[in-house]
Amino acid sequence: MKIFKAVDDGLSIVKACKIFNISRNTIYRWKHLKWETGDIKAKPYGSAKGYNAKIDLKEFEE
C-alpha cells in the first residue's frame, strides 16, 4: 500500500495519515493485520462467514 511505502521511506505516521486522509487508528490496525496475517485483505462478509444468502421459501412459509 502507498501509505506503508511512504512511512517506510521516512514519512511520519501522523503526516502520512493526514496526506492519505485516514486515522492513526486505521493505520495501526492495518499494520497489526499485516503482522498477524502477512497481508491486508478485507475479511469475508455475508455468505462467506457461513450465513445463508438465500431464504428457503418453504421454510419461510412454515
N, C-alpha and C positions, 0 to 999 in steps of 0.2 A: 504494500500500500504506500501511497505517496507520503502520508504523514509519518510512517515509520522511517522511510528513507530520509526525510527532512530532519528528523530527530537524530538518526544515525550520523548524518552529515554535520551535526553540531548545533542545530536549532533547538532552543529550549522547548520543553513540552508546553509551557504556558503560551509562548509565541506561536507554536505550531497549531495549538488549539484555536487561537484567535484567527489565524490565517485560514484554517480549514473549517472554521465555524462549528466546532464540536466542543463538548465539555471535557474537562480533565478526567472526570469520572469515566467517560466513554473510552478515552484512550487507555486508561489503566485497565478497564475491563477487557479491551481488545488485546492488550499486552498479556494479561493473565490467561485469556483464552488461547492465545498463540503459544504461551509457555506450556499450558496443560495439554493441548491437542496437537500442537505443531502447525496449526492452520487457523485462519479466521474465516469461517463459513457460517452462514446463517443456520440456526438449528432447525430441524424439521418441524413443520407445523401441520395441524389438522390430521388428515388420514395417515400421514407418516408416523404420527405418535401412537397410532393404534385405534383411533376413533373411526367409526364407520362414516364414510362420507355420504352414503345413500341410506335412505329410510325404506325399510321394507313395508310396503303399503298394507299388506295383510296383517302384519303385526301391529301396525299403527291403528288400524280399524278395530282391532280387538280390544 
